[in-house]
Amino acid sequence: MKKLKIGMISFAHMHAASYLHALLPREDVEIVGIADEEEARVSPFTAPNGIRYYKDYMDLLKEPVDAVIICSENSRHAEITKQAAMAGKHVLCEKPLGISEEEMLEMIAVCQSQGVQLMTAFPCRYLTSVVHAKQAIDQGEIGDIVAIKGTNRGTMPQGWFIQQELSGGGAVLDHTVHVVDLMNYFTGSEVEEVYAHVETLFHDVEIDDAGMLHIRYKNGVFAVHDPSWSRTKSFPTWGDVTMEIIGTKGVLTVDAFAQKNDVYSDQVMKAQWSYWGDNMDEGLIDSFVTSIRSQEPVSISGEDGYLSARVALAAYESARTGRPVKLKE
């Protein structure tokens, strides 16, 4: 069996390690190398696993690599994706796809022109609760969707995540895209209008850590979403992804990370969650590898990444102007 040759570019985002661990056991994949300008950030992963290190990602792109996984700072997604595409490599890009509508559309266009696939990293689609919710909705078990209430409330990350020039935005950009992607996925529609309040309420930082989005879809569905960094350091885990989906025949509740045990330890002196459920990152990686190997379209496209991230960007504009923002066609 010919192996799919994959390179990884940047471990700036914490998901990179999870993606690597999902790749390592696979017999149908060869990890050609990891590129990162900070060698210390990747040395715990390269040396123990016999993976070659590249300081410059352009050197990795010169290798016979079929696809790359990009986990850089958000502000670098567009640059790296376009370079990878021009080198003929398929791309799995960490979310958000980009930090402006213009650069995301350019990323999509370059990948299309070069004949390579662009997939957006939305691993929540591979959680069992989400998979079953999608099946129930498609089978009409709750009728037509009328409204959705979503949350992605987490602990504030550190480092470049709270630096505007590198992240492109705070909690609203970081935590809107996952849930809006699921809303798009469930409704089969696109967002038409966004009205939002964006604030810094929970931390002494110069970037937003809270927001409330009111969303109207083209098919008439209304949605509200809380994308805050409101979870304290003492919270049992980093955060949540929840949805309450109201239909004409019933209500469907999704708690994406409910597969857990509650652990009380005198050593830690706080409650913890021991998660035993699905590994959503393994699901994401399996989908990407399978699509590239079979030459089938990826399940979460660059367009999907664009359609979710542009909602967060519209939320910032709405908060700045105090008015609803209609998304461009």
C-alpha positions as CSV (number, residue, x, y, z in Angstrom):
1,M,0.0,0.0,0.0
2,K,1.4,3.3,-1.1
3,K,1.5,5.7,1.9
4,L,0.2,9.2,1.9
5,K,3.1,11.6,2.6
6,I,2.1,14.3,5.0
7,G,4.1,17.3,6.4
8,M,3.1,19.4,9.3
9,I,3.6,23.2,9.3
10,S,3.8,25.0,12.7
11,F,2.9,23.8,16.2
12,A,1.7,27.2,17.3
13,H,-1.8,25.9,17.7
14,M,-2.3,23.3,20.4
15,H,-4.4,21.1,18.1
16,A,-1.2,20.2,16.2
17,A,-0.1,17.7,18.8
18,S,-3.5,16.0,18.7
19,Y,-3.4,15.7,14.9
20,L,0.1,14.2,15.1
21,H,-1.0,11.6,17.6
22,A,-3.8,10.7,15.3
23,L,-1.4,10.3,12.4
24,L,1.4,8.3,14.1
25,P,-0.5,4.9,14.4
26,R,-1.7,5.0,10.8
27,E,0.0,2.5,8.5
28,D,-1.3,4.4,5.4
29,V,0.6,7.6,6.3
30,E,4.2,8.7,6.3
31,I,5.0,11.9,8.2
32,V,7.8,13.4,6.1
33,G,8.6,16.3,8.5
34,I,7.5,19.1,10.8
35,A,8.4,22.7,10.0
36,D,8.4,25.4,12.7
37,E,10.6,28.4,13.2
38,E,10.8,27.6,16.9
39,E,12.6,24.2,17.1
40,A,11.9,23.9,20.9
41,R,8.2,23.9,20.2
42,V,8.4,20.7,18.1
43,S,11.5,18.9,19.4
44,P,9.3,16.9,21.9
45,F,7.6,15.4,18.9
46,T,10.3,15.2,16.2
47,A,13.2,13.4,17.9
48,P,11.2,10.8,19.9
49,N,9.3,9.8,16.7
50,G,12.1,10.0,14.3
51,I,10.5,12.9,12.3
52,R,12.7,15.3,10.4
53,Y,12.7,18.9,11.5
54,Y,12.6,21.9,9.1
55,K,13.1,25.4,10.3
56,D,11.7,26.9,7.1
57,Y,8.4,25.5,5.9
58,M,9.4,26.3,2.3
59,D,12.1,23.6,2.6
60,L,9.4,21.1,3.6
61,L,7.3,22.1,0.7
62,K,10.1,21.2,-1.7
63,E,9.9,17.6,-0.5
64,P,7.8,14.9,-2.2
65,V,4.8,15.6,0.2
66,D,1.2,14.9,-0.8
67,A,-0.5,17.1,1.8
68,V,0.3,19.4,4.7
69,I,-1.5,20.2,8.0
70,I,-1.2,23.9,8.9
71,C,-1.5,24.8,12.6
72,S,0.2,28.3,12.6
73,E,-1.0,31.5,14.1
74,N,-4.2,32.6,12.4
75,S,-2.6,35.5,10.6
76,R,-0.3,33.1,8.7
77,H,-2.9,30.7,7.5
78,A,-3.4,32.5,4.1
79,E,0.3,32.9,3.3
80,I,1.2,29.3,4.1
81,T,-1.9,27.8,2.5
82,K,-1.2,29.6,-0.8
83,Q,2.5,28.6,-0.8
84,A,1.5,25.0,-0.2
85,A,-1.1,25.0,-2.9
86,M,1.4,26.5,-5.4
87,A,3.7,23.7,-4.5
88,G,1.0,21.2,-5.3
89,K,0.1,20.1,-1.8
90,H,-3.3,19.4,-0.5
91,V,-4.1,21.4,2.7
92,L,-5.8,20.8,6.0
93,C,-5.9,24.3,7.7
94,E,-6.6,25.0,11.3
95,K,-9.6,27.2,12.1
96,P,-10.4,30.0,11.6
97,L,-9.6,29.6,7.9
98,G,-8.4,33.3,7.8
99,I,-8.8,36.7,9.4
100,S,-10.4,38.5,6.5
101,E,-13.0,37.7,3.9
102,E,-10.6,38.7,1.1
103,E,-7.7,36.4,2.2
104,M,-10.0,33.4,2.7
105,L,-11.5,33.8,-0.8
106,E,-8.0,34.1,-2.2
107,M,-6.9,30.9,-0.3
108,I,-9.9,29.1,-1.8
109,A,-9.2,30.4,-5.3
110,V,-5.5,29.5,-5.3
111,C,-6.2,26.0,-4.1
112,Q,-8.8,25.6,-6.9
113,S,-6.5,27.0,-9.5
114,Q,-3.7,24.6,-8.5
115,G,-6.0,21.6,-8.4
116,V,-5.4,20.8,-4.7
117,Q,-8.0,20.3,-1.9
118,L,-8.4,22.7,1.0
119,M,-10.1,21.3,4.1
120,T,-10.9,23.4,7.2
121,A,-10.3,21.8,10.6
122,F,-13.7,21.5,12.3
123,P,-13.3,18.3,14.3
124,C,-16.6,18.8,16.2
125,R,-18.4,17.4,13.2
126,Y,-17.0,14.0,14.1
127,L,-18.3,13.8,17.6
128,T,-21.0,11.1,18.1
129,S,-23.5,13.5,19.5
130,V,-23.1,15.7,16.4
131,V,-23.2,12.8,14.0
132,H,-26.5,11.5,15.5
133,A,-28.0,15.0,15.7
134,K,-27.3,15.4,12.0
135,Q,-29.0,12.1,11.2
136,A,-32.0,12.9,13.3
137,I,-32.4,16.3,11.7
138,D,-32.0,14.9,8.2
139,Q,-34.6,12.2,9.0
140,G,-37.1,14.9,10.0
141,E,-37.4,13.7,13.6
142,I,-37.7,17.3,15.0
143,G,-39.4,18.7,11.9
144,D,-38.1,21.9,10.4
145,I,-35.6,23.8,12.4
146,V,-37.0,27.1,13.8
147,A,-34.2,28.3,16.1
148,I,-30.8,27.3,17.6
149,K,-29.1,28.3,20.8
150,G,-25.4,27.5,20.9
151,T,-22.5,28.0,23.3
152,N,-18.7,27.6,23.0
153,R,-17.6,28.9,26.4
154,G,-13.9,28.2,27.2
155,T,-10.9,29.1,29.3
156,M,-8.9,31.9,27.8
157,P,-5.8,30.7,25.9
158,Q,-2.5,32.5,26.2
159,G,0.3,33.6,23.9
160,W,-0.5,34.7,20.4
161,F,-4.2,33.9,20.9
162,I,-4.5,37.2,22.8
163,Q,-2.4,39.2,20.4
164,Q,-4.7,40.9,17.8
165,E,-2.0,41.1,15.1
166,L,-1.5,37.3,15.2
167,S,-4.9,36.0,16.1
168,G,-7.1,38.4,14.2
169,G,-9.6,38.5,17.0
170,G,-10.3,37.2,20.5
171,A,-13.1,34.9,21.8
172,V,-15.6,35.9,19.2
173,L,-13.4,34.7,16.3
174,D,-11.9,31.8,18.2
175,H,-15.2,30.3,19.5
176,T,-17.7,31.4,16.9
177,V,-16.5,29.3,14.0
178,H,-17.0,25.8,15.5
179,V,-20.6,26.3,16.5
180,V,-21.6,28.4,13.4
181,D,-20.1,25.6,11.2
182,L,-22.4,23.1,13.0
183,M,-25.4,25.5,12.6
184,N,-24.6,25.8,8.9
185,Y,-24.3,22.0,8.7
186,F,-27.6,21.3,10.5
187,T,-29.6,24.0,8.7
188,G,-28.2,23.5,5.2
189,S,-28.4,27.2,4.9
190,E,-26.1,30.2,5.0
191,V,-26.1,33.2,7.4
192,E,-27.8,36.3,6.1
193,E,-27.5,38.8,8.9
194,V,-25.6,39.1,12.2
195,Y,-26.2,41.4,15.2
196,A,-23.7,41.2,18.0
197,H,-22.4,42.6,21.2
198,V,-18.6,42.1,21.8
199,E,-16.9,42.9,25.1
200,T,-13.9,42.3,27.4
201,L,-15.5,41.2,30.6
202,F,-13.6,38.4,32.3
203,H,-9.9,39.2,31.9
204,D,-7.5,42.1,31.9
205,V,-6.6,41.8,28.2
206,E,-6.7,44.1,25.2
207,I,-8.8,41.8,23.1
208,D,-12.4,40.6,23.3
209,D,-13.2,37.7,25.7
210,A,-17.0,37.7,25.5
211,G,-19.8,38.2,23.0
212,M,-23.3,37.4,22.1
213,L,-24.3,36.8,18.5
214,H,-27.8,37.0,17.1
215,I,-27.9,35.3,13.7
216,R,-30.6,35.1,10.9
217,Y,-30.3,32.5,8.2
218,K,-31.5,32.7,4.6
219,N,-34.0,30.0,5.2
220,G,-35.6,31.9,8.2
221,V,-33.9,30.1,11.1
222,F,-32.8,32.3,14.0
223,A,-29.9,31.5,16.2
224,V,-28.0,32.9,19.2
225,H,-24.5,32.0,20.2
226,D,-22.2,32.7,23.2
227,P,-18.6,32.4,22.2
228,S,-16.9,33.5,25.4
229,W,-13.7,32.8,27.2
230,S,-15.7,32.8,30.5
231,R,-14.5,29.6,32.1
232,T,-12.2,30.1,35.1
233,K,-8.9,28.2,35.6
234,S,-10.7,26.1,38.2
235,F,-13.3,24.8,35.7
236,P,-13.0,21.0,35.3
237,T,-12.0,21.3,31.6
238,W,-11.3,23.9,29.0
239,G,-14.9,24.6,28.0
240,D,-18.0,23.3,26.2
241,V,-19.8,23.0,22.8
242,T,-23.5,22.9,23.3
243,M,-26.6,23.4,21.1
244,E,-30.3,23.4,21.7
245,I,-32.0,22.9,18.3
246,I,-35.7,23.8,18.3
247,G,-37.9,22.3,15.6
248,T,-41.5,22.3,14.6
249,K,-41.9,18.7,16.0
250,G,-39.4,18.7,18.9
251,V,-36.2,19.9,20.5
252,L,-32.8,18.3,20.1
253,T,-30.0,19.0,22.7
254,V,-26.4,18.5,21.8
255,D,-23.7,18.4,24.5
256,A,-20.6,17.6,22.5
257,F,-18.3,16.6,25.4
258,A,-20.8,14.9,27.7
259,Q,-18.9,11.5,27.4
260,K,-17.0,12.0,30.7
261,N,-16.6,10.9,34.3
262,D,-16.5,13.4,37.2
263,V,-13.2,12.9,39.2
264,Y,-12.6,14.4,42.7
265,S,-9.0,14.3,43.7
266,D,-7.5,15.5,47.0
267,Q,-4.2,15.9,45.1
268,V,-5.6,18.4,42.6
269,M,-8.2,19.8,45.0
270,K,-10.7,20.6,42.3
271,A,-13.2,18.6,40.3
272,Q,-12.0,17.3,37.0
273,W,-13.6,15.6,33.9
274,S,-12.1,12.4,32.7
275,Y,-13.2,12.2,29.1
276,W,-13.7,8.7,27.7
277,G,-15.6,9.5,24.5
278,D,-14.8,10.0,20.9
279,N,-11.6,11.4,19.7
280,M,-12.8,14.1,17.3
281,D,-9.3,14.9,16.1
282,E,-8.9,11.3,15.0
283,G,-12.2,11.6,13.1
284,L,-11.0,14.8,11.4
285,I,-7.6,13.3,10.4
286,D,-9.2,10.1,9.1
287,S,-11.6,12.0,7.0
288,F,-8.8,14.1,5.5
289,V,-6.5,11.2,4.8
290,T,-9.4,9.1,3.3
291,S,-10.5,11.9,1.0
292,I,-7.0,12.6,-0.3
293,R,-6.2,8.9,-0.8
294,S,-9.5,8.2,-2.6
295,Q,-9.4,11.5,-4.5
296,E,-12.8,12.4,-3.2
297,P,-13.9,15.9,-2.1
298,V,-13.0,16.7,1.5
299,S,-16.0,16.7,3.8
300,I,-15.3,20.2,5.3
301,S,-14.2,22.5,2.5
302,G,-12.4,25.8,2.5
303,E,-15.8,27.3,1.6
304,D,-17.2,25.9,4.8
305,G,-14.4,27.6,6.7
306,Y,-15.1,30.9,5.0
307,L,-18.9,30.7,5.7
308,S,-18.3,30.3,9.4
309,A,-15.4,32.8,9.9
310,R,-17.2,35.5,8.0
311,V,-19.9,35.4,10.6
312,A,-17.4,36.2,13.4
313,L,-16.0,39.0,11.3
314,A,-19.5,40.4,10.8
315,A,-20.0,40.2,14.5
316,Y,-17.1,42.5,15.1
317,E,-18.4,45.0,12.5
318,S,-21.9,44.9,14.1
319,A,-20.4,45.5,17.6
320,R,-18.4,48.4,16.2
321,T,-21.4,50.1,14.4
322,G,-24.1,49.0,16.8
323,R,-26.2,47.8,13.9
324,P,-27.1,44.5,12.2
325,V,-24.7,43.5,9.4
326,K,-26.0,41.8,6.2
327,L,-23.5,39.4,4.7
328,K,-22.5,39.9,1.1
329,E,-23.8,37.4,-1.4
